[in-house]
Amino acid sequence: MENINRSAGVWSAQKLTAAALLTAVGIMIPMVMPIKVMIEPASFTLASHVAIFIAMMLSPAIAAAVAAGTTVGFLISFPPVIALRAASHLVFALVGGLWLQKRPETLASPVKVHAFSFLIAILHSLCEVAVVCAFYFGGSMTSYYKFGFFYTVVLLMGVGSVVHSLVDFEIALVIYKLLCKQRSFAALARR
């Protein structure tokens, strides 16, 4: 039956539940996490990407669902620039999910997983910088012009997003490895 479901593209109850739970966690973390740095247009909340990274480690489809779901949560609670930055997560979530689906051994090698994390962090940052650039050059961020493009976009968003992504990926990797010790989660994590 599982082979029929996979070939037909139907999600198992387990995958649907994992996507729903990770989406809920991804929406809740920015709302309740006490460790936040808000230097608009940047907002860095510790662990805010963990749910997306764990979803990415499970499958590209779960990663896309969680990235889309968390974007809806951000649209409800945050300014448009932050919500659109969340929408840009769909890009790195899909790319990372597809990479890990084709090369699951990446997560088993310390060198490969850290190189992967760095490359995903760069992609993550580029996507968020593109969103901020659209607002910056579109005139929607006139209050931030006094800080200049280099500080606001390159340093704050660019470098800040890379560091934030790297930290959140490490947290997600630890949690993922701990969850894989549970039989039911390990079955979901198998590719």
C-alpha positions as CSV (number, residue, x, y, z in Angstrom):
1,M,0.0,0.0,0.0
2,E,2.9,2.4,0.8
3,N,4.3,1.9,-2.7
4,I,1.0,2.8,-4.2
5,N,0.7,5.9,-2.1
6,R,4.2,7.0,-3.0
7,S,3.8,6.5,-6.7
8,A,0.4,8.3,-6.6
9,G,1.9,11.2,-4.7
10,V,-0.4,10.8,-1.8
11,W,1.0,11.7,1.6
12,S,0.9,9.2,4.4
13,A,-0.8,10.3,7.6
14,Q,2.6,10.3,9.2
15,K,4.1,12.8,6.7
16,L,1.0,15.0,6.8
17,T,1.2,15.1,10.6
18,A,5.0,15.8,10.6
19,A,4.4,18.7,8.2
20,A,1.6,20.1,10.3
21,L,3.5,19.8,13.6
22,L,6.6,21.4,12.1
23,T,4.5,24.2,10.6
24,A,3.0,24.8,14.0
25,V,6.4,24.8,15.7
26,G,7.7,27.1,12.9
27,I,4.9,29.6,13.6
28,M,5.1,29.4,17.4
29,I,8.9,29.9,17.8
30,P,9.0,33.5,16.6
31,M,6.0,34.3,18.8
32,V,7.3,32.8,22.1
33,M,11.1,32.6,21.8
34,P,12.7,34.9,24.3
35,I,15.9,35.4,22.4
36,K,15.1,37.9,19.6
37,V,17.1,40.6,18.0
38,M,15.0,43.2,16.1
39,I,17.0,45.6,14.0
40,E,14.5,46.4,11.3
41,P,14.4,45.3,8.6
42,A,16.2,42.4,10.2
43,S,14.7,40.2,12.8
44,F,16.8,37.3,14.2
45,T,14.9,34.9,16.4
46,L,17.0,32.0,17.7
47,A,15.7,28.7,16.3
48,S,13.1,30.3,14.0
49,H,14.3,28.2,11.0
50,V,14.7,24.9,12.9
51,A,11.3,23.5,11.8
52,I,12.1,24.2,8.1
53,F,15.5,22.6,8.4
54,I,14.1,19.5,10.0
55,A,11.4,19.4,7.3
56,M,14.1,19.7,4.7
57,M,15.9,16.7,6.2
58,L,12.7,14.7,5.8
59,S,11.7,15.5,2.2
60,P,11.4,18.3,-0.3
61,A,7.6,18.2,-0.1
62,I,7.5,18.5,3.7
63,A,10.0,21.3,3.5
64,A,7.9,23.2,0.9
65,A,4.7,22.6,3.0
66,V,6.4,23.9,6.2
67,A,8.0,26.9,4.4
68,A,4.6,27.8,2.9
69,G,2.8,27.3,6.2
70,T,5.2,29.3,8.3
71,T,4.9,32.1,5.7
72,V,1.2,32.3,6.4
73,G,2.0,32.6,10.1
74,F,4.4,35.4,9.4
75,L,1.9,37.3,7.2
76,I,-0.5,37.4,10.2
77,S,2.0,38.6,12.8
78,F,4.8,40.5,11.2
79,P,5.4,43.5,8.9
80,P,5.4,42.8,5.1
81,V,9.2,42.8,4.6
82,I,9.6,40.1,7.3
83,A,6.7,38.0,5.9
84,L,8.2,38.2,2.4
85,R,11.6,37.2,3.8
86,A,9.8,34.2,5.3
87,A,8.3,33.4,1.8
88,S,11.8,33.4,0.4
89,H,12.5,30.4,2.6
90,L,10.7,28.2,0.1
91,V,13.7,28.5,-2.2
92,F,16.4,27.2,0.2
93,A,13.9,24.6,1.7
94,L,13.2,23.1,-1.7
95,V,16.8,23.2,-2.9
96,G,18.1,21.7,0.4
97,G,15.3,19.1,0.5
98,L,16.0,18.0,-3.1
99,W,19.8,17.8,-2.4
100,L,19.3,15.7,0.7
101,Q,16.8,13.5,-1.1
102,K,19.4,12.7,-3.7
103,R,22.3,12.6,-1.4
104,P,21.2,11.5,2.1
105,E,24.7,10.6,3.0
106,T,25.3,14.4,3.4
107,L,23.8,14.3,6.9
108,A,26.1,11.4,8.0
109,S,29.4,13.2,7.2
110,P,30.5,16.1,9.4
111,V,32.5,17.7,6.5
112,K,29.6,17.3,4.0
113,V,26.9,18.5,6.4
114,H,28.8,21.6,7.4
115,A,29.6,22.4,3.8
116,F,25.9,21.9,3.0
117,S,24.9,24.1,5.9
118,F,27.1,26.9,4.7
119,L,25.9,26.7,1.1
120,I,22.3,26.7,2.3
121,A,23.0,29.6,4.5
122,I,24.4,31.6,1.5
123,L,21.3,30.7,-0.6
124,H,19.1,31.6,2.4
125,S,20.8,34.9,2.8
126,L,20.8,35.8,-1.0
127,C,17.0,35.2,-1.1
128,E,16.4,37.4,2.0
129,V,18.7,40.1,0.6
130,A,16.8,40.1,-2.6
131,V,13.5,40.7,-0.7
132,V,15.1,43.5,1.3
133,C,16.6,45.1,-1.8
134,A,13.2,45.2,-3.4
135,F,11.8,47.1,-0.4
136,Y,15.0,49.2,-0.1
137,F,15.1,50.4,-3.7
138,G,11.3,50.5,-3.9
139,G,11.3,53.3,-1.4
140,S,9.4,51.3,1.2
141,M,12.2,51.5,3.7
142,T,13.0,55.2,3.7
143,S,13.5,55.2,7.4
144,Y,16.4,52.8,7.0
145,Y,18.2,54.9,4.3
146,K,20.0,56.8,7.0
147,F,21.9,53.6,7.8
148,G,22.9,53.1,4.2
149,F,22.7,50.2,1.8
150,F,25.9,48.5,3.0
151,Y,24.9,48.4,6.6
152,T,21.2,47.7,6.1
153,V,21.4,45.2,3.3
154,V,24.9,43.7,3.1
155,L,25.9,43.5,6.7
156,L,22.7,43.3,8.6
157,M,20.7,41.2,6.2
158,G,23.4,39.4,4.3
159,V,26.0,38.5,6.9
160,G,23.4,38.4,9.7
161,S,21.2,35.9,7.8
162,V,24.2,33.6,7.1
163,V,25.1,33.5,10.8
164,H,21.5,33.0,11.8
165,S,21.0,30.2,9.3
166,L,24.2,28.4,10.4
167,V,23.2,28.5,14.1
168,D,19.6,27.4,13.4
169,F,20.9,24.5,11.1
170,E,23.1,23.2,13.9
171,I,20.2,23.3,16.4
172,A,18.0,21.5,13.8
173,L,20.7,18.8,13.1
174,V,21.0,18.0,16.8
175,I,17.2,17.7,17.2
176,Y,16.9,15.7,14.0
177,K,19.6,13.2,15.1
178,L,17.9,12.8,18.5
179,L,14.5,12.3,16.8
180,C,16.0,9.6,14.5
181,K,16.6,7.5,17.6
182,Q,12.8,7.1,17.9
183,R,11.5,4.2,15.8
184,S,8.5,6.1,14.5
185,F,10.5,9.1,13.4
186,A,13.3,7.0,12.0
187,A,10.8,5.3,9.7
188,L,9.7,8.8,8.5
189,A,13.3,10.0,8.1
190,R,14.3,7.0,5.9
191,R,14.6,7.9,2.2
